[in-house]
Amino acid sequence: MVQETSRRWLVLGVVSAGLLLITLDNSILYSALPTLVEDLGANGSESLWIINAYPVVMAGLLLGSGTLGDRVGHRRMFVIGLVVFGLASLAAAFSAVPETLIASRALLAVGAAAMMPATLALIRVTFEDQRERNVAIAIWGSLALVGSALGPIVGGALLSSFWWGSVFLVNVPVVAVALAATLVLAPPNQPDPTKKWDLPSSLLALVALVGLVMAIKETAKAEPEPLFIAAVVLATLVGGWAFARRQRSLAQPLLEFSIFRNRAFLAGVLAAGFSLFAIAGIQLVTTQRFQLVEGFTPLGAGLLVAAIAIGALPTALVGGAILHRVGLLPLITGGLALSTAGVAIILANFDTHTGLLVTGLLVTGAGLGAAMSVASSAIMGNAPASRAGMASSVEEVSYEFGSLIAVAMLGSLMTAVYTATLDLPAGAPESAGDSLDKALALAGDSNPALVAAASRAFDSAYSTVMAVVVAAMVVGVLVTGLLLRHHGPGSTLAADVNH
């Protein structure tokens, strides 16, 4: 019995290592981006695609990979994903031009999309006791949050001693250890050949997501192209419509929309999306601001935003343990409300009081930790066993979609506000309005007026972005509160299963 118990928790450790790799790669470039852009000579659009290629491709493939995992076996999918992830990491580390790095990031996403649903599915088949499973899923969810928060630290630490490619090369030894451990510890592969996998559905979802990201990025430009925006919006609408239509015609669709009728399931999906939107948005703009405006090193900026992880870890671990007592509403909606207050503290103090800024990051993390620790339980606990692969895929899509929208929308918004509010001093080149990086490079040590003007404009952009995050979190609080109004203390996890 002891040996079997140990094996279960070791399996959790192995799949959590895979999840940690996936989430680290979502955020590890935030602190490395200024260095990487300078070394590769990437322009603004290329730098955003270096980050966006990963969540875009992953989100587009995740729905299909969950069903494919049901068909070929989740252990096999996890192993395949690890191998692809390791090879893509090598390719990314030694990329010589931005285009190669973008392609490598897309390949990383393929490996991640194969692994991610398998991590949760393996937990479900390994932990049969509901309370043990709640704790295991809470640990899984907390590592997703911690991995995302630790990405900028790991990136900054590596850049302090190595070249930028090391942020990808660090994945390789972890992949090797996880592969060996999976072959020894993971439960036997259990394929189900009766499950159907539909590649066209995955491709249609990918078309819709890529079109959405491109529309957001183009709209935020100083001089957007209306025809291009119309074309990519049309691609998004057609791709989304064709995807939905195809699901209705398939005997075994990648996504059954009826699953969203369960209010607790839907609340879990939304909580995951809003949480990652906040984390990705805060990390992206905060690491950039404190490096470019305040002169922090990449490691210093990474350590600053690590306060989110420090605040999140205790509440994430406690959330899974007390879920059966307090219900979903206090943890999900209450957690999002607490994180909203934290973001408001950041907004009010980012340029005046470092202590209050860190307090805001800690409070934000504490709220998000509570929400994310049980969002996974809300999703998996309110999905039938026959839809476990689909449910895990939906959950991971919600995480990636939240991160994707944050990077695409908030990154583009930051650039647009910076350009619109920059008051160039006399004689300064117009190209300084492209980005703060460009303005600092042009100013050098000889034009402090340009540096000051660019820094003020960037702070205006930062304020705008954080205000949008606050507004988004308020929406998350209201919507999840409405959906979970019957899931307070004393309720069961799946009390809403028939609604």
C-alpha positions in Angstrom: 0.0 0.0 0.0 2.8 2.4 0.9 4.6 1.5 -2.3 1.5 2.2 -4.4 0.9 5.5 -2.6 4.4 6.6 -3.2 4.1 5.7 -6.9 1.0 7.8 -7.3 2.7 10.9 -5.9 5.8 10.2 -7.9 3.6 10.1 -11.1 2.3 13.5 -10.0 5.8 14.8 -9.8 6.7 13.6 -13.3 3.6 15.1 -15.0 4.1 18.2 -13.0 7.6 18.5 -14.3 6.2 18.4 -17.8 3.6 21.1 -16.9 6.3 23.2 -15.3 8.3 23.2 -18.6 5.2 24.2 -20.6 4.3 27.1 -18.3 7.9 28.2 -17.9 8.2 28.6 -21.7 5.1 30.7 -21.7 6.8 33.4 -19.6 10.5 32.7 -19.7 11.0 35.2 -22.6 9.4 38.1 -20.7 12.7 39.1 -19.0 14.9 37.8 -21.9 13.0 39.7 -24.6 15.0 43.0 -24.6 18.3 41.0 -24.8 17.0 38.6 -27.4 15.5 41.4 -29.6 18.9 43.3 -29.6 21.0 40.2 -30.4 18.7 38.9 -33.2 17.8 42.3 -34.6 14.1 41.6 -34.3 11.6 44.3 -35.0 8.5 45.0 -32.9 6.2 42.7 -34.9 8.7 39.8 -34.8 9.3 40.2 -31.1 5.6 39.9 -30.4 5.4 36.8 -32.6 8.4 35.2 -30.9 6.2 35.3 -27.8 2.8 34.7 -29.4 3.7 31.8 -31.7 3.8 29.5 -28.7 0.4 30.1 -27.1 -1.3 30.6 -30.5 -0.3 27.2 -31.9 -0.8 25.5 -28.6 -4.3 26.8 -28.1 -5.2 25.8 -31.6 -4.0 22.2 -31.2 -5.1 21.5 -27.6 -8.7 20.5 -28.3 -7.6 18.0 -30.8 -4.7 16.7 -28.7 -6.9 15.7 -25.8 -9.1 13.6 -28.1 -6.0 12.2 -29.8 -4.7 11.3 -26.4 -7.9 9.3 -25.7 -7.3 7.4 -28.9 -3.6 6.6 -28.7 -3.2 6.7 -24.9 -2.2 9.6 -22.7 1.1 8.0 -21.6 2.1 7.7 -25.2 1.1 11.3 -25.9 3.1 12.5 -22.9 6.2 10.8 -24.1 5.8 12.0 -27.7 5.2 15.6 -26.4 8.4 15.4 -24.3 10.5 14.3 -27.3 9.1 17.0 -29.6 9.5 19.6 -26.8 13.2 18.7 -26.3 14.1 18.8 -30.0 12.3 22.1 -30.4 14.2 23.5 -27.5 17.5 22.7 -29.1 16.3 24.3 -32.4 15.2 27.5 -30.5 18.4 27.8 -28.5 20.6 27.9 -31.7 18.3 30.0 -33.9 20.3 32.6 -35.8 17.4 34.8 -37.1 13.9 35.8 -35.8 12.1 33.6 -38.3 13.8 30.5 -37.2 13.1 31.3 -33.6 9.4 31.9 -34.3 9.2 28.5 -36.1 11.0 26.8 -33.2 8.5 28.3 -30.8 5.7 27.0 -32.9 7.2 23.5 -32.8 7.6 23.9 -29.0 3.9 24.5 -28.9 3.2 21.2 -30.8 5.1 19.3 -28.1 3.4 21.2 -25.3 0.0 20.6 -26.8 0.7 16.9 -26.9 1.8 16.9 -23.2 -0.6 19.2 -21.5 -3.9 17.3 -21.7 -2.0 14.1 -20.9 -0.7 15.5 -17.6 -4.2 16.0 -16.2 -5.6 12.8 -17.7 -2.8 10.8 -16.1 -3.6 12.4 -12.7 -7.3 11.4 -13.2 -6.5 7.8 -13.8 -3.7 7.6 -11.2 -5.7 9.1 -8.3 -9.0 7.3 -7.7 -9.9 8.8 -4.3 -11.7 12.1 -4.8 -10.0 14.0 -2.0 -6.6 12.8 -3.0 -7.4 13.8 -6.6 -8.5 17.3 -5.4 -5.1 17.8 -3.7 -3.2 16.4 -6.7 -5.1 18.7 -9.1 -4.5 21.6 -6.7 -0.8 20.9 -6.7 -0.9 20.6 -10.5 -2.8 24.0 -10.8 -0.4 25.7 -8.4 2.6 24.5 -10.5 1.0 26.0 -13.6 0.8 29.3 -11.7 4.3 29.0 -10.2 5.8 28.0 -13.5 4.4 31.0 -15.2 5.6 33.3 -12.4 9.0 31.7 -12.2 9.6 32.0 -16.0 11.0 35.6 -15.8 13.3 34.7 -12.8 14.7 31.6 -14.6 15.2 33.7 -17.8 16.8 36.5 -15.9 19.1 34.2 -13.9 20.3 32.4 -17.0 20.9 35.7 -18.9 23.1 36.9 -16.0 25.7 34.2 -16.9 24.8 32.8 -20.4 23.6 33.8 -23.8 19.8 34.1 -24.5 19.7 30.6 -26.1 20.2 29.1 -22.6 16.5 29.9 -21.7 15.6 27.1 -24.2 18.6 24.8 -23.6 17.6 24.5 -19.9 14.6 22.4 -21.0 16.7 19.5 -22.4 17.9 17.9 -19.1 14.4 18.2 -17.6 12.9 16.5 -20.6 15.5 13.7 -20.3 14.7 13.0 -16.6 11.0 13.2 -17.2 11.2 10.8 -20.1 13.1 8.2 -18.0 10.7 8.6 -15.0 7.6 8.3 -17.2 8.8 5.0 -18.7 9.3 3.6 -15.1 6.4 5.1 -13.1 3.5 6.1 -15.3 0.5 3.8 -15.5 0.2 1.5 -18.6 -0.8 3.2 -21.9 -4.6 2.7 -22.4 -5.5 3.6 -26.0 -9.1 3.7 -27.1 -9.2 3.1 -30.9 -13.0 3.8 -30.9 -12.2 7.5 -30.3 -12.0 9.6 -33.4 -9.6 12.4 -33.9 -10.5 15.1 -36.4 -7.5 17.1 -37.8 -9.6 19.6 -39.8 -11.3 20.7 -36.6 -7.9 21.5 -35.1 -6.8 23.4 -38.2 -10.0 25.4 -38.2 -9.5 26.4 -34.6 -5.9 27.4 -35.4 -7.1 29.6 -38.3 -9.6 31.4 -36.0 -7.0 32.0 -33.3 -4.3 33.2 -35.6 -6.8 35.5 -37.3 -7.9 36.9 -33.9 -4.3 37.6 -32.8 -3.4 39.3 -36.1 -6.5 41.4 -36.0 -5.7 42.6 -32.4 -2.1 43.4 -33.3 -3.0 45.3 -36.5 -5.7 47.3 -34.8 -3.3 48.5 -32.2 -0.8 49.9 -34.7 -0.4 53.6 -35.1 -1.4 53.3 -38.7 -3.5 50.2 -39.1 -4.4 48.7 -42.5 -8.3 48.5 -42.7 -8.3 46.0 -45.5 -5.9 43.7 -43.7 -8.0 44.0 -40.5 -11.1 43.1 -42.5 -9.4 40.1 -44.0 -8.1 38.6 -40.7 -11.4 39.3 -39.0 -13.2 37.5 -41.8 -10.8 34.6 -41.4 -11.5 34.5 -37.7 -15.2 34.5 -38.2 -15.2 31.9 -41.0 -12.8 29.7 -39.1 -14.9 29.9 -35.9 -18.1 29.3 -37.8 -16.7 26.3 -39.7 -15.3 24.8 -36.5 -18.6 25.1 -34.7 -20.5 23.7 -37.7 -18.1 20.8 -38.1 -18.5 19.9 -34.4 -22.3 19.5 -34.8 -21.8 17.2 -37.8 -19.3 14.8 -36.1 -20.3 11.7 -34.2 -17.3 12.3 -31.9 -16.6 16.1 -31.9 -13.5 17.6 -30.5 -15.8 20.0 -28.5 -19.3 19.4 -27.4 -20.7 22.9 -26.7 -23.4 21.4 -24.4 -20.7 20.8 -21.8 -20.7 24.5 -21.1 -24.2 24.4 -19.9 -22.8 23.2 -16.5 -22.4 26.4 -14.6 -19.6 25.2 -12.4 -17.7 23.8 -15.4 -18.1 27.1 -17.2 -17.0 29.1 -14.1 -13.8 27.0 -13.9 -13.0 27.6 -17.5 -13.5 31.4 -17.1 -11.5 31.5 -13.9 -8.6 29.8 -15.6 -8.7 32.2 -18.5 -9.1 35.4 -16.4 -6.2 34.2 -14.1 -3.8 33.7 -16.9 -4.8 36.9 -18.5 -3.9 38.7 -15.4 -0.6 36.8 -14.8 0.6 37.1 -18.4 -0.3 40.8 -18.7 1.2 41.8 -15.4 4.5 39.9 -16.0 4.9 41.0 -19.6 4.5 44.8 -19.0 6.1 44.8 -15.5 9.3 43.1 -16.5 9.6 45.4 -19.5 9.0 48.5 -17.5 11.4 47.9 -14.7 14.2 46.9 -17.1 13.7 49.7 -19.5 12.5 52.6 -17.3 14.1 51.7 -13.9 17.2 50.0 -15.1 16.6 46.6 -13.5 18.6 43.7 -14.7 16.6 40.8 -16.3 17.1 38.8 -13.1 16.0 41.8 -10.9 12.9 42.2 -13.0 12.2 38.5 -12.8 12.6 38.5 -9.0 10.2 41.4 -8.7 7.3 39.7 -10.5 8.1 36.4 -8.6 6.1 38.0 -5.8 3.1 36.7 -7.6 4.3 33.1 -7.2 5.2 33.7 -3.6 1.7 35.0 -2.8 0.1 32.2 -4.8 1.7 29.1 -3.5 0.2 29.0 0.0 -3.4 29.7 -1.1 -3.1 27.3 -4.1 -2.1 24.4 -1.8 -4.7 25.3 0.8 -7.4 25.7 -1.8 -7.4 22.1 -2.9 -7.4 20.8 0.7 -10.4 22.9 1.9 -12.5 22.8 -1.3 -14.8 20.0 0.0 -15.6 22.3 3.0 -15.9 25.8 1.6 -17.2 25.1 -1.9 -16.2 26.7 -5.2 -17.7 30.2 -4.7 -15.4 31.5 -2.0 -12.2 30.2 -3.6 -12.9 31.1 -7.2 -14.9 34.3 -7.0 -13.3 35.4 -3.7 -9.9 34.6 -5.1 -10.5 36.7 -8.3 -11.9 39.6 -6.1 -8.7 39.5 -3.9 -6.5 39.5 -7.0 -8.5 42.5 -8.4 -7.6 44.5 -5.3 -4.0 43.5 -5.7 -3.8 44.7 -9.3 -5.4 48.0 -8.2 -2.6 48.4 -5.6 0.0 47.8 -8.3 -1.7 50.4 -10.5 -1.7 53.0 -7.8 1.9 52.5 -6.7 4.1 51.2 -9.5 6.0 54.5 -9.9 5.9 55.8 -6.4 6.4 53.1 -3.7 8.2 49.8 -4.4 7.0 48.3 -1.1 3.4 48.8 -2.0 4.0 47.6 -5.5 5.4 44.3 -4.1 2.4 44.1 -1.7 0.1 44.4 -4.7 1.9 41.6 -6.5 1.7 39.4 -3.4 -2.0 40.1 -2.9 -2.6 39.4 -6.6 -0.8 36.1 -6.4 -2.7 35.1 -3.3 -6.1 35.6 -5.0 -5.1 33.9 -8.2 -3.6 31.0 -6.3 -6.9 30.3 -4.6 -8.9 30.6 -7.8 -6.6 28.5 -10.0 -6.1 25.8 -7.4 -9.8 24.8 -7.7 -10.6 25.9 -11.2 -9.2 22.6 -12.5 -11.3 20.7 -9.9 -14.4 22.6 -11.0 -13.7 21.6 -14.6 -12.8 18.0 -14.1 -15.3 17.3 -11.4 -18.2 18.5 -13.5 -17.3 16.6 -16.7 -18.4 13.0 -17.3 -15.6 10.4 -17.3 -16.3 9.8 -21.0 -15.4 13.4 -21.7 -12.3 13.6 -19.5 -9.9 14.2 -22.5 -12.2 16.9 -23.9 -12.6 18.5 -20.4 -8.8 18.6 -19.8 -8.3 20.1 -23.3 -10.9 22.8 -22.7 -9.2 23.7 -19.4 -5.8 24.0 -21.0 -7.2 26.0 -23.9 -8.7 28.4 -21.3 -5.2 28.8 -19.7 -3.5 29.4 -23.1 -6.3 31.6 -24.4 -6.0 33.8 -21.4 -2.3 34.1 -21.8 -2.6 34.6 -25.6 -5.1 37.4 -25.4 -3.1 39.1 -22.7 0.1 39.1 -24.8 -1.6 40.0 -28.0 -4.0 42.7 -26.7 -2.0 44.2 -23.8 1.3 44.1 -25.6 -0.2 45.8 -28.6 -2.1 48.2 -26.4 1.1 49.2 -24.6 2.8 49.9 -27.9 -0.1 51.9 -29.2 -0.5 54.1 -26.0 3.3 54.7 -25.9 3.3 55.9 -29.5 0.2 58.0 -29.0 1.4 59.7 -25.8 5.1 60.2 -26.7 5.9 63.9 -26.9 9.2 63.9 -28.8 11.7 66.7 -27.9 12.9 68.9 -30.6 15.3 67.2 -33.0 14.5 63.6 -31.9 14.0 61.1 -34.7 10.4 60.0 -35.4 11.4 56.3 -35.2 11.8 56.8 -31.4 8.0 56.4 -31.3 8.2 52.8 -32.4 9.1 51.5 -29.0 10.9 52.4 -25.8 13.7 50.0 -26.7 14.2 52.0 -29.9 14.1 55.3 -28.2 16.7 54.3 -25.6 19.0 53.0 -28.3 18.7 56.2 -30.3 19.2 58.4 -27.2 22.3 56.7 -25.9 24.0 58.8 -23.3 23.6 62.1 -25.3 19.9 62.8 -25.2 18.4 62.6 -21.7 15.4 64.6 -22.8 14.4 61.8 -25.2 14.9 59.2 -22.5 12.7 61.2 -20.1 10.0 61.7 -22.6 10.0 58.0 -23.7 9.9 56.9 -20.1 6.9 59.1 -19.3 5.1 57.7 -22.4 5.9 54.2 -21.4 4.5 54.8 -17.8 1.3 56.1 -19.4 1.1 52.9 -21.4 1.8 50.8 -18.3 -1.0 52.6 -16.4 -3.5 52.0 -19.2 -2.6 48.3 -19.4 -3.0 47.7 -15.7 -6.3 49.6 -15.7 -7.5 47.2 -18.4 -6.4 44.2 -16.3 -8.4 45.6 -13.3 -11.5 46.0 -15.5 -11.1 42.4 -16.8 -10.8 41.0 -13.3 -13.9 42.8 -12.2 -15.8 41.2 -15.1 -14.4 37.8 -13.9 -15.6 38.4 -10.4 -19.1 39.3 -11.5 -19.5 36.4 -14.0 -18.1 33.7 -11.8 -20.0 35.0 -8.8 -23.3 34.7 -10.8 -22.4 31.2 -12.1 -21.3 29.9 -8.7 -24.0 31.5 -6.5 -25.2 28.0 -5.4 -21.7 26.7 -4.8 -20.9 28.2 -1.4 -19.9 26.4 1.8 -21.5 23.0 2.2 -22.2 22.5 -1.5 -20.7 19.6 -3.4 -18.2 19.9 -6.2 -20.7 18.7 -8.9 -23.9 20.1 -7.4 -24.6 21.9 -10.7 -24.1 18.9 -13.0 -27.6 18.8 -14.4 -27.9 22.6 -15.1 
